[in-house]
């Protein structure tokens, strides 16, 4: 397999993983690969034993009119897909250092910091986005620049984009 085929293969698995996501916002899947092997996966949703986002468990997602886009992330109770992949690996004692993280959505500020701390060497994502605040975006880009082998958008079709990406859906 070529490197590009590897990227498409692993992103395809991340897209399959996101089918378990239970968020009213973006539905995201993530896969961590070390030495060409998948070591962990994650999708976004509420913590264990909490009401799912789709069932009204998250006030931020249930009442989007109260929270402008790009704000109040600290009120969201969902655990991001990238966080879940990192936490699952940690829970089972699996090293992710020098791993590549594939995610269906460009990672947020917080997830990017956690990836740096976990020593993820590279991030490949499918869907891009930016912070609405230019100052926050500038700081975010500084954080992304600290990922050793960079953060790269993969040009690949996503047959479930309308379902998975909140800006593509109506009424959410």
N, C-alpha and C positions, 0 to 999 in steps of 0.2 A: 504494500500500500504506500502511496506517496503521502507526503505531509499533508497536502490539501485534502486527500481522501480521508486521512486520519481525522482532520478537523471536522469534516462533514459527518463522519461516523460518530464521533463523540458528541457533536452538537445534536445529531439525530436522537441520541440517547437522552440528552438533556431535554429535548422536546417531548420525548415519551414520559420522562419523569414529571414534567410540569403538569401532566394530566391529573395528578393527584392534588394540585394546588387548590386551596379553598379560599382564595382572596377575591373580594369584589373589585379590587384594583387590577393591577397586572398579575398575570399568572405566570410564574417563573419556575424554571427547572435548572438545576446545576449539577455538574459532574466534576469530580476531581480526579485527575489522571497523574499517576507517578510512574515513570519508566514505561510508558505505553500501556499501563493497566489502570482500570477504574478502581479506585480505592474507597470512594464515597459518593453518595448522591444526596440531593436535597431539593425540596420544593417549598414554596412559601405558604404559610398558614399559621394558625394560632398554636400556642404551646399545648402540650398534652393535657387532656382533661379540662380544656376550656372550650366554650362554645365557639364553633367554627365561624369564621368571618361571613361566609355565605348564609349563615343562620342568624346573623345580627350580632355576633360576638364582639365586633370591633366598631366602636362609636365613630371613629374617623371615617371608616369605609362606609358605614351605614348612613352617615349624615355629611356627605361631601359638600353640601351647600354651606355648612358652617366652617369648613376648612379650605381655604384657597389652595389650588394646585401648588405643590412644592413646599407646603407648610405642615406643621403639626405631626411630623413623623414620630416624634417622641410619644405621641398619644396612641399610635397604631400598635395594637398588641400582636400583630403578625410577626413571625420570625421569617426573615428573608431566606430564599433558597440557598444562597451562598453561605449564610450563617448556619443553616441546618446541615449543609454538607460538611462544613468545618467542625461543627459540634458533634455530629455523628462519628466522624473520624476520631475525634478526641475521646468520646465516650467509649469507643472500642479499642483505643490505644493504637490507632493507625497513624503513622507519620505522613504528613502532607508536604513537608519541606521539599522545595524544588519541584513541586507539582504544578500542573497546568489546570486552571479552573475554567471550564466551559459553562457559560450561563446564557440563557435565552434573552436576558435583558442586561444592558450595561449596568455594572454594579453601582450602588449608591455610595455616598461618601463614607458612611459607617462600615459597610462591607469591604470597601477598598482598604480602609485602615486595618481591619481584621485580617485581610489577606496578606498585607505586608507583615503584620505581626506573626502570622503563621508561616511566613516565608514562601508563599506562593510565588513562583518565578514568572508566570505569564498568565494573562487572562484573554480568552477568546469569547466574544459576545455576539449575539444575533441582532438585537434591536437597540438602537441608540436613543439617547435622550439628553437633555441638558437641564441644569437648574435655572429657574426663571430669574434668579438674582445673579447679576454678573459678578459681584464680589464673591459670592459663594461658589460660583462656577470656576472662578480663577483659583480659589483655594483647592477645590476638588481636582482640578487639573494638576496642581502641584503634587497632591497625594498620588494620583495615578502615575505620575512620572517616576515615583519611587518603586514601582513594580519592575524588577530587574529586566525582564525581557519584554515589557510593555503590555499594553492593553489594545487589542486589535478587534476590529469589526470583521465578522465573517460574512461574505456575500453569498448567501444561500437562501433559497426560497423557504418560506414558512407557510404551509398550507392552513395552519390554525391561527394565523396572525390576528384575524378579526376577533376571535374568541379570547386570545391570550393578552392582547395589548389594549389597555383601557381606552386610550385615545382613539382606537379604531372601533370601539363599541358605542352604541347609543344607549342612553338611559342608565348609565352606570356612573 
